[in-house]
Amino acid sequence: MFRKIKGQESTLELLQKAIEHDRISQAYLFHGSDGVGKFMTALYFGMAVNCAAINQLKPCGICSSCHKFLSLEHPDFLYVFPTPILNLNAEGEIKNSDVAKQYQAYLKNKISTPWQEFFFKEITEIRKESIGLLSKRLELSIHEARYRIVIIENADMMNIPTANAFLKTLEEPPSDTVIIMITERMQMMLPTIISRTQPVYFKPLTRGIVESILINQFEVSDALARTASRISAGNLKTAIRIGSDNASPLRDWAFEIITLAAKSDELGFLALMDKNKDRQKKDQLIELLKYVRIIISDLATLSTESETDITNIDMIDTLKDIAKNKTELSSKTYEYLLWLEDLNRKIDGNVNLNLVILNLFLKTKNLLSA
């Protein structure tokens, strides 16, 4: 099943050698861009070290152990990810029924369509209650596996008290337990946590690999696969969303903001704000800024009368209309992109998200003004 993971040959070789020579670390840190196979590799690695197959390549994906891992229901598999406040009871059950439904919906999405965007209604992070429950479960005996597997997704979203609490587990990890942390923002993690793990880097996927996966595995047309591979910037999940019938609404939102900014249409923008009020959450705005960054870069490219490196080639007419007569746009874009990076950092803080979107519109309007 490792063959399903494309573009990470050196990483897979490293992990397979660890299995072959029985030199499996107790804690790994899988880091790299989003949508390049980190979670799938972590899950398959856990399956491989516990696979019951004898004469097949591991993981086989067929045995009872593999099936349980694929459905995220193995008794010796513990999965932690950013959530709203769960209000867990002593048995680890979620007290809030609405949050419990969202939690189960997240797991269902992770199993069946992991490339689809999923957003909780409330602010998410990895909370101390989740790490506390994890620590209690690690004190129990292993049920049936050779190695108990722990995957902590978006590990950078632990707050400081949570990270310090988890540090105790990393300092004295239980025997026959493999902890795999996943992050695309390694710089946001405590150095003391990083130092107790084996970092494993996942490189960005090339356009050619993304195109090939879209065409061969998802039956996307050649033209749409080329568009999706350019927009995604190596993020396979984004490429699949764009290549499917369910194109990202956040990309549409970004185009709407930029189009209204180019027209200086404040009333249209206010109506758009009201229309998208349910999307004004931290993780969605971070994703929105990614699309804005790509679109503005396309506009700067078009302002120099070049179409060769356009990313959103399926929206070329819209881009041409916005870029028309904006000959100075390319010289202003670098400063604007730096400003976007700063805005991205502020979203990670406790800023008013309505003001973030308003400032985005005003700054973009200033950039695109005649």
DRENDO-1510 file (C-alpha; in Angstrom, 1 decimal, always signed):
<recs>
REC; n; res; u; v; w
REC; 1; MET; +0.0; +0.0; +0.0 .
REC; 2; PHE; +3.0; +2.3; +0.4 .
REC; 3; ARG; +3.0; +2.4; -3.4 .
REC; 4; LYS; -0.1; +4.5; -3.3 .
REC; 5; ILE; +1.9; +7.4; -1.8 .
REC; 6; LYS; +3.5; +9.3; -4.7 .
REC; 7; GLY; +6.5; +11.7; -4.7 .
REC; 8; GLN; +7.9; +10.7; -1.3 .
REC; 9; GLU; +10.2; +7.8; -2.3 .
REC; 10; SER; +13.2; +8.8; +0.0 .
REC; 11; THR; +10.9; +9.2; +3.0 .
REC; 12; LEU; +9.2; +5.8; +2.4 .
REC; 13; GLU; +12.6; +4.1; +2.0 .
REC; 14; LEU; +13.7; +5.5; +5.3 .
REC; 15; LEU; +10.6; +4.2; +7.1 .
REC; 16; GLN; +10.7; +0.8; +5.4 .
REC; 17; LYS; +14.3; +0.3; +6.4 .
REC; 18; ALA; +13.4; +1.1; +10.0 .
REC; 19; ILE; +10.8; -1.7; +9.8 .
REC; 20; GLU; +13.1; -4.2; +8.1 .
REC; 21; HIS; +15.9; -3.6; +10.6 .
REC; 22; ASP; +13.6; -3.3; +13.6 .
REC; 23; ARG; +14.9; +0.2; +14.4 .
REC; 24; ILE; +11.6; +1.9; +14.9 .
REC; 25; SER; +11.8; +5.2; +16.8 .
REC; 26; GLN; +9.4; +5.9; +19.6 .
REC; 27; ALA; +8.5; +9.3; +18.4 .
REC; 28; TYR; +8.5; +10.8; +14.9 .
REC; 29; LEU; +7.7; +14.3; +13.6 .
REC; 30; PHE; +6.4; +14.2; +10.0 .
REC; 31; HIS; +6.7; +17.8; +8.7 .
REC; 32; GLY; +6.2; +19.5; +5.3 .
REC; 33; SER; +3.5; +21.2; +3.3 .
REC; 34; ASP; -0.1; +20.3; +3.6 .
REC; 35; GLY; -1.6; +17.7; +1.2 .
REC; 36; VAL; +1.6; +15.8; +0.4 .
REC; 37; GLY; +0.8; +12.5; +2.2 .
REC; 38; LYS; +1.9; +12.9; +5.8 .
REC; 39; PHE; -1.2; +11.5; +7.4 .
REC; 40; MET; -1.5; +8.6; +4.9 .
REC; 41; THR; +2.1; +7.7; +5.4 .
REC; 42; ALA; +1.7; +7.8; +9.2 .
REC; 43; LEU; -1.3; +5.6; +9.0 .
REC; 44; TYR; +0.3; +3.1; +6.6 .
REC; 45; PHE; +3.4; +3.0; +8.8 .
REC; 46; GLY; +1.3; +2.1; +11.8 .
REC; 47; MET; -0.4; -0.6; +9.7 .
REC; 48; ALA; +2.9; -1.9; +8.4 .
REC; 49; VAL; +4.4; -2.5; +11.8 .
REC; 50; ASN; +1.2; -4.4; +12.9 .
REC; 51; CYS; +0.3; -6.1; +9.6 .
REC; 52; ALA; -0.5; -9.9; +10.0 .
REC; 53; ALA; +0.5; -10.7; +6.4 .
REC; 54; ILE; +3.3; -13.3; +5.9 .
REC; 55; ASN; +4.2; -13.5; +2.2 .
REC; 56; GLN; +2.9; -10.1; +1.1 .
REC; 57; LEU; +4.3; -6.6; +1.2 .
REC; 58; LYS; +3.3; -4.8; +4.4 .
REC; 59; PRO; +0.9; -3.2; +4.9 .
REC; 60; CYS; -1.3; -5.6; +3.0 .
REC; 61; GLY; -4.5; -3.7; +3.5 .
REC; 62; ILE; -6.4; -7.0; +3.7 .
REC; 63; CYS; -5.8; -8.5; +7.2 .
REC; 64; SER; -7.9; -7.8; +10.2 .
REC; 65; SER; -5.4; -5.4; +11.7 .
REC; 66; CYS; -5.1; -3.3; +8.5 .
REC; 67; HIS; -8.9; -3.1; +8.1 .
REC; 68; LYS; -9.2; -1.7; +11.7 .
REC; 69; PHE; -6.5; +0.9; +11.0 .
REC; 70; LEU; -8.2; +2.0; +7.8 .
REC; 71; SER; -11.5; +2.5; +9.6 .
REC; 72; LEU; -9.6; +4.3; +12.4 .
REC; 73; GLU; -11.1; +1.8; +14.9 .
REC; 74; HIS; -8.1; -0.3; +15.9 .
REC; 75; PRO; -8.1; -0.6; +19.8 .
REC; 76; ASP; -4.4; +0.2; +19.8 .
REC; 77; PHE; -4.6; +3.2; +17.5 .
REC; 78; LEU; -5.0; +6.6; +19.2 .
REC; 79; TYR; -5.8; +9.7; +17.0 .
REC; 80; VAL; -5.6; +13.2; +18.3 .
REC; 81; PHE; -6.4; +16.3; +16.3 .
REC; 82; PRO; -7.5; +20.0; +16.9 .
REC; 83; THR; -11.1; +20.2; +18.2 .
REC; 84; PRO; -13.4; +22.6; +19.9 .
REC; 85; ILE; -13.8; +22.1; +23.7 .
REC; 86; LEU; -15.0; +18.5; +24.1 .
REC; 87; ASN; -15.9; +18.5; +27.8 .
REC; 88; LEU; -14.8; +14.9; +28.1 .
REC; 89; ASN; -16.1; +12.8; +31.0 .
REC; 90; ALA; -14.0; +10.3; +32.9 .
REC; 91; GLU; -14.5; +7.6; +30.3 .
REC; 92; GLY; -13.4; +9.9; +27.4 .
REC; 93; GLU; -16.9; +10.5; +26.1 .
REC; 94; ILE; -17.9; +13.9; +24.7 .
REC; 95; LYS; -20.6; +15.5; +26.8 .
REC; 96; ASN; -21.7; +18.2; +24.3 .
REC; 97; SER; -23.9; +16.3; +21.8 .
REC; 98; ASP; -23.5; +18.9; +19.0 .
REC; 99; VAL; -19.7; +18.8; +19.2 .
REC; 100; ALA; -19.9; +15.0; +19.4 .
REC; 101; LYS; -21.8; +14.9; +16.0 .
REC; 102; GLN; -19.1; +17.3; +14.5 .
REC; 103; TYR; -16.4; +15.0; +15.9 .
REC; 104; GLN; -17.9; +11.9; +14.3 .
REC; 105; ALA; -18.5; +13.8; +11.0 .
REC; 106; TYR; -14.8; +14.8; +11.0 .
REC; 107; LEU; -13.7; +11.1; +11.4 .
REC; 108; LYS; -16.2; +10.0; +8.6 .
REC; 109; ASN; -14.8; +12.7; +6.3 .
REC; 110; LYS; -11.2; +11.6; +7.2 .
REC; 111; ILE; -12.0; +8.0; +6.2 .
REC; 112; SER; -14.0; +8.5; +3.1 .
REC; 113; THR; -13.0; +11.8; +1.5 .
REC; 114; PRO; -10.0; +13.2; +3.3 .
REC; 115; TRP; -9.3; +15.8; +0.6 .
REC; 116; GLN; -12.6; +17.6; +1.4 .
REC; 117; GLU; -12.4; +20.6; +3.6 .
REC; 118; PHE; -13.9; +20.1; +7.1 .
REC; 119; PHE; -14.4; +23.0; +9.5 .
REC; 120; PHE; -15.7; +22.8; +13.0 .
REC; 121; LYS; -18.2; +25.4; +14.0 .
REC; 122; GLU; -16.1; +26.6; +17.0 .
REC; 123; ILE; -12.4; +27.5; +17.3 .
REC; 124; THR; -10.1; +24.5; +17.4 .
REC; 125; GLU; -6.9; +23.5; +19.0 .
REC; 126; ILE; -5.3; +20.5; +20.6 .
REC; 127; ARG; -6.4; +20.9; +24.2 .
REC; 128; LYS; -5.1; +19.7; +27.5 .
REC; 129; GLU; -8.2; +17.5; +28.0 .
REC; 130; SER; -7.3; +15.5; +24.9 .
REC; 131; ILE; -3.7; +15.1; +25.9 .
REC; 132; GLY; -4.8; +14.2; +29.4 .
REC; 133; LEU; -7.0; +11.4; +28.0 .
REC; 134; LEU; -4.2; +10.2; +25.7 .
REC; 135; SER; -1.8; +10.0; +28.7 .
REC; 136; LYS; -4.4; +7.9; +30.6 .
REC; 137; ARG; -4.9; +5.5; +27.7 .
REC; 138; LEU; -1.1; +5.1; +27.3 .
REC; 139; GLU; -1.0; +3.8; +30.8 .
REC; 140; LEU; -3.2; +0.8; +29.8 .
REC; 141; SER; -1.9; -2.4; +28.4 .
REC; 142; ILE; -1.8; -3.0; +24.6 .
REC; 143; HIS; -4.8; -5.0; +23.4 .
REC; 144; GLU; -3.6; -6.9; +20.3 .
REC; 145; ALA; -1.0; -4.9; +18.4 .
REC; 146; ARG; +2.7; -5.4; +18.2 .
REC; 147; TYR; +3.1; -1.6; +18.5 .
REC; 148; ARG; +0.5; +0.8; +19.8 .
REC; 149; ILE; +0.3; +3.8; +17.3 .
REC; 150; VAL; -0.4; +7.4; +18.2 .
REC; 151; ILE; -1.0; +10.0; +15.5 .
REC; 152; ILE; -1.2; +13.6; +16.6 .
REC; 153; GLU; -2.3; +15.7; +13.6 .
REC; 154; ASN; -1.5; +19.5; +13.4 .
REC; 155; ALA; +0.7; +19.1; +16.4 .
REC; 156; ASP; +1.7; +22.7; +16.2 .
REC; 157; MET; -1.8; +23.6; +17.4 .
REC; 158; MET; -1.1; +22.6; +21.0 .
REC; 159; ASN; -1.0; +25.6; +23.3 .
REC; 160; ILE; +1.9; +26.0; +25.7 .
REC; 161; PRO; +0.3; +24.3; +28.7 .
REC; 162; THR; -0.8; +21.4; +26.5 .
REC; 163; ALA; +2.6; +21.1; +24.9 .
REC; 164; ASN; +4.3; +21.0; +28.3 .
REC; 165; ALA; +1.9; +18.4; +29.5 .
REC; 166; PHE; +2.6; +16.2; +26.5 .
REC; 167; LEU; +6.3; +16.7; +26.9 .
REC; 168; LYS; +6.2; +14.4; +30.0 .
REC; 169; THR; +4.9; +11.6; +27.8 .
REC; 170; LEU; +7.6; +12.2; +25.2 .
REC; 171; GLU; +10.3; +12.1; +27.9 .
REC; 172; GLU; +9.2; +8.7; +29.2 .
REC; 173; PRO; +7.2; +7.1; +26.3 .
REC; 174; PRO; +5.5; +3.7; +27.1 .
REC; 175; SER; +7.2; +0.7; +25.6 .
REC; 176; ASP; +6.0; -0.7; +22.3 .
REC; 177; THR; +4.4; +2.6; +21.4 .
REC; 178; VAL; +5.1; +4.8; +18.4 .
REC; 179; ILE; +4.1; +8.4; +18.5 .
REC; 180; ILE; +3.8; +10.2; +15.2 .
REC; 181; MET; +3.3; +14.0; +15.2 .
REC; 182; ILE; +2.3; +15.7; +12.0 .
REC; 183; THR; +2.7; +19.4; +11.2 .
REC; 184; GLU; +3.1; +21.8; +8.3 .
REC; 185; ARG; +4.4; +24.6; +10.7 .
REC; 186; MET; +7.3; +23.0; +12.5 .
REC; 187; GLN; +8.5; +26.5; +13.5 .
REC; 188; MET; +5.5; +26.8; +15.8 .
REC; 189; MET; +6.4; +23.8; +17.9 .
REC; 190; LEU; +8.4; +23.8; +21.1 .
REC; 191; PRO; +12.1; +23.0; +20.5 .
REC; 192; THR; +12.0; +20.7; +23.5 .
REC; 193; ILE; +9.3; +18.6; +21.7 .
REC; 194; ILE; +11.2; +18.6; +18.4 .
REC; 195; SER; +14.4; +17.5; +20.1 .
REC; 196; ARG; +12.7; +14.3; +21.4 .
REC; 197; THR; +11.5; +13.2; +18.0 .
REC; 198; GLN; +13.0; +11.9; +14.7 .
REC; 199; PRO; +12.0; +14.6; +12.1 .
REC; 200; VAL; +10.9; +13.2; +8.8 .
REC; 201; TYR; +10.6; +15.7; +5.9 .
REC; 202; PHE; +7.9; +15.4; +3.2 .
REC; 203; LYS; +8.8; +17.4; +0.1 .
REC; 204; PRO; +6.2; +19.3; -2.0 .
REC; 205; LEU; +4.7; +17.3; -4.8 .
REC; 206; THR; +5.6; +18.2; -8.4 .
REC; 207; ARG; +3.0; +19.4; -10.9 .
REC; 208; GLY; +3.6; +16.2; -12.9 .
REC; 209; ILE; +2.9; +13.9; -9.9 .
REC; 210; VAL; -0.3; +15.8; -9.0 .
REC; 211; GLU; -1.5; +15.7; -12.6 .
REC; 212; SER; -0.8; +12.0; -12.9 .
REC; 213; ILE; -2.8; +11.2; -9.7 .
REC; 214; LEU; -5.7; +13.3; -10.8 .
REC; 215; ILE; -5.9; +11.7; -14.2 .
REC; 216; ASN; -5.2; +8.1; -13.2 .
REC; 217; GLN; -6.9; +7.8; -9.9 .
REC; 218; PHE; -9.7; +10.4; -10.1 .
REC; 219; GLU; -10.4; +10.4; -13.8 .
REC; 220; VAL; -10.0; +14.2; -14.2 .
REC; 221; SER; -9.6; +15.5; -17.7 .
REC; 222; ASP; -6.1; +16.4; -18.8 .
REC; 223; ALA; -6.9; +20.2; -19.1 .
REC; 224; LEU; -8.5; +20.4; -15.7 .
REC; 225; ALA; -5.7; +18.3; -14.1 .
REC; 226; ARG; -3.2; +20.9; -15.4 .
REC; 227; THR; -5.2; +23.7; -14.0 .
REC; 228; ALA; -5.7; +22.0; -10.6 .
REC; 229; SER; -2.0; +21.1; -10.3 .
REC; 230; ARG; -1.0; +24.7; -10.9 .
REC; 231; ILE; -3.4; +26.2; -8.4 .
REC; 232; SER; -2.7; +23.6; -5.7 .
REC; 233; ALA; +1.0; +24.4; -5.5 .
REC; 234; GLY; +1.8; +20.8; -4.7 .
REC; 235; ASN; -1.1; +20.3; -2.3 .
REC; 236; LEU; -2.9; +17.2; -3.5 .
REC; 237; LYS; -6.0; +17.7; -1.4 .
REC; 238; THR; -6.5; +21.1; -2.9 .
REC; 239; ALA; -5.9; +19.7; -6.4 .
REC; 240; ILE; -8.5; +17.0; -5.9 .
REC; 241; ARG; -11.1; +19.5; -4.7 .
REC; 242; ILE; -10.5; +21.7; -7.7 .
REC; 243; GLY; -10.5; +18.7; -10.1 .
REC; 244; SER; -13.8; +17.4; -8.7 .
REC; 245; ASP; -17.2; +18.8; -9.2 .
REC; 246; ASN; -17.0; +20.3; -5.8 .
REC; 247; ALA; -14.6; +23.1; -6.5 .
REC; 248; SER; -13.4; +25.0; -3.4 .
REC; 249; PRO; -15.9; +27.7; -2.3 .
REC; 250; LEU; -13.0; +29.5; -0.6 .
REC; 251; ARG; -11.4; +30.0; -4.0 .
REC; 252; ASP; -14.7; +31.4; -5.3 .
REC; 253; TRP; -14.8; +33.7; -2.3 .
REC; 254; ALA; -11.3; +34.9; -3.0 .
REC; 255; PHE; -12.2; +35.7; -6.6 .
REC; 256; GLU; -15.3; +37.6; -5.5 .
REC; 257; ILE; -13.4; +39.7; -3.0 .
REC; 258; ILE; -10.7; +40.6; -5.6 .
REC; 259; THR; -13.3; +41.4; -8.3 .
REC; 260; LEU; -15.3; +43.7; -6.0 .
REC; 261; ALA; -12.1; +45.3; -4.9 .
REC; 262; ALA; -11.1; +46.0; -8.5 .
REC; 263; LYS; -14.5; +47.7; -9.0 .
REC; 264; SER; -14.3; +49.5; -5.6 .
REC; 265; ASP; -17.7; +48.1; -4.9 .
REC; 266; GLU; -18.1; +48.6; -1.2 .
REC; 267; LEU; -21.8; +47.7; -1.1 .
REC; 268; GLY; -21.2; +44.5; -3.0 .
REC; 269; PHE; -18.4; +43.7; -0.5 .
REC; 270; LEU; -20.7; +44.2; +2.5 .
REC; 271; ALA; -23.3; +41.9; +0.9 .
REC; 272; LEU; -20.5; +39.3; +0.4 .
REC; 273; MET; -19.5; +39.6; +4.0 .
REC; 274; ASP; -23.0; +38.9; +5.1 .
REC; 275; LYS; -23.3; +36.0; +2.7 .
REC; 276; ASN; -20.0; +34.4; +4.1 .
REC; 277; LYS; -20.4; +35.2; +7.7 .
REC; 278; ASP; -20.4; +31.5; +8.7 .
REC; 279; ARG; -17.0; +31.1; +7.1 .
REC; 280; GLN; -15.3; +33.8; +9.1 .
REC; 281; LYS; -13.2; +31.4; +11.2 .
REC; 282; LYS; -9.4; +31.3; +11.6 .
REC; 283; ASP; -8.7; +28.1; +9.6 .
REC; 284; GLN; -10.9; +29.2; +6.7 .
REC; 285; LEU; -9.4; +32.7; +6.5 .
REC; 286; ILE; -5.9; +31.2; +6.4 .
REC; 287; GLU; -7.0; +29.0; +3.4 .
REC; 288; LEU; -8.7; +32.1; +1.8 .
REC; 289; LEU; -5.5; +34.0; +1.9 .
REC; 290; LYS; -3.7; +31.2; +0.1 .
REC; 291; TYR; -6.1; +31.7; -2.8 .
REC; 292; VAL; -5.8; +35.5; -2.7 .
REC; 293; ARG; -2.0; +35.2; -2.9 .
REC; 294; ILE; -2.2; +32.9; -6.0 .
REC; 295; ILE; -4.8; +35.2; -7.8 .
REC; 296; ILE; -2.8; +38.4; -7.1 .
REC; 297; SER; +0.3; +36.7; -8.4 .
REC; 298; ASP; -1.6; +35.8; -11.6 .
REC; 299; LEU; -2.7; +39.4; -12.0 .
REC; 300; ALA; +0.8; +40.6; -11.6 .
REC; 301; THR; +1.9; +38.2; -14.3 .
REC; 302; LEU; -0.8; +39.3; -16.7 .
REC; 303; SER; +0.0; +43.0; -16.1 .
REC; 304; THR; +3.3; +42.3; -17.9 .
REC; 305; GLU; +1.3; +40.8; -20.8 .
REC; 306; SER; +2.5; +37.3; -20.1 .
REC; 307; GLU; +0.2; +34.2; -19.9 .
REC; 308; THR; +2.8; +31.5; -19.7 .
REC; 309; ASP; +2.9; +31.0; -16.0 .
REC; 310; ILE; -0.7; +31.7; -15.1 .
REC; 311; THR; -2.0; +29.4; -12.3 .
REC; 312; ASN; -5.8; +29.9; -12.6 .
REC; 313; ILE; -5.9; +29.3; -16.3 .
REC; 314; ASP; -9.5; +28.3; -16.2 .
REC; 315; MET; -10.3; +31.9; -15.0 .
REC; 316; ILE; -8.1; +33.6; -17.6 .
REC; 317; ASP; -10.9; +35.9; -18.9 .
REC; 318; THR; -11.8; +37.1; -15.4 .
REC; 319; LEU; -8.1; +37.7; -14.7 .
REC; 320; LYS; -7.6; +39.6; -17.9 .
REC; 321; ASP; -10.5; +41.8; -17.2 .
REC; 322; ILE; -9.2; +42.7; -13.7 .
REC; 323; ALA; -5.6; +43.2; -14.9 .
REC; 324; LYS; -6.5; +45.4; -17.8 .
REC; 325; ASN; -4.6; +48.8; -17.9 .
REC; 326; LYS; -2.9; +48.0; -14.6 .
REC; 327; THR; +0.7; +48.3; -15.8 .
REC; 328; GLU; +2.1; +49.2; -12.4 .
REC; 329; LEU; +0.6; +46.2; -10.6 .
REC; 330; SER; +3.7; +43.9; -10.9 .
REC; 331; SER; +5.8; +46.5; -9.1 .
REC; 332; LYS; +3.3; +46.8; -6.2 .
REC; 333; THR; +2.7; +43.1; -5.8 .
REC; 334; TYR; +5.7; +42.2; -3.7 .
REC; 335; GLU; +4.8; +44.6; -1.0 .
REC; 336; TYR; +1.2; +43.4; -1.0 .
REC; 337; LEU; +2.3; +39.7; -0.7 .
REC; 338; LEU; +4.5; +40.6; +2.3 .
REC; 339; TRP; +1.5; +42.3; +3.8 .
REC; 340; LEU; -0.5; +39.1; +3.3 .
REC; 341; GLU; +2.1; +37.1; +5.1 .
REC; 342; ASP; +1.9; +39.5; +8.1 .
REC; 343; LEU; -1.9; +39.3; +8.0 .
REC; 344; ASN; -1.6; +35.5; +8.1 .
REC; 345; ARG; +0.4; +35.7; +11.3 .
REC; 346; LYS; -2.1; +38.1; +12.8 .
REC; 347; ILE; -4.9; +35.6; +12.1 .
REC; 348; ASP; -3.0; +33.1; +14.3 .
REC; 349; GLY; -3.3; +35.6; +17.1 .
REC; 350; ASN; -6.5; +36.9; +18.8 .
REC; 351; VAL; -7.5; +39.5; +16.2 .
REC; 352; ASN; -11.0; +40.4; +15.1 .
REC; 353; LEU; -11.6; +38.3; +12.0 .
REC; 354; ASN; -14.2; +40.7; +10.6 .
REC; 355; LEU; -11.6; +43.4; +10.6 .
REC; 356; VAL; -9.2; +41.0; +8.9 .
REC; 357; ILE; -11.5; +40.6; +5.9 .
REC; 358; LEU; -12.3; +44.3; +5.8 .
REC; 359; ASN; -8.6; +45.2; +5.8 .
REC; 360; LEU; -8.1; +42.5; +3.1 .
REC; 361; PHE; -10.7; +44.2; +0.9 .
REC; 362; LEU; -9.4; +47.8; +1.5 .
REC; 363; LYS; -5.7; +46.8; +0.8 .
REC; 364; THR; -6.7; +44.9; -2.3 .
REC; 365; LYS; -8.8; +47.8; -3.5 .
REC; 366; ASN; -5.8; +50.1; -3.1 .
REC; 367; LEU; -3.6; +47.6; -4.9 .
REC; 368; LEU; -6.0; +47.3; -7.9 .
REC; 369; SER; -6.9; +51.0; -8.1 .
REC; 370; ALA; -6.2; +52.7; -11.4 .
</recs>
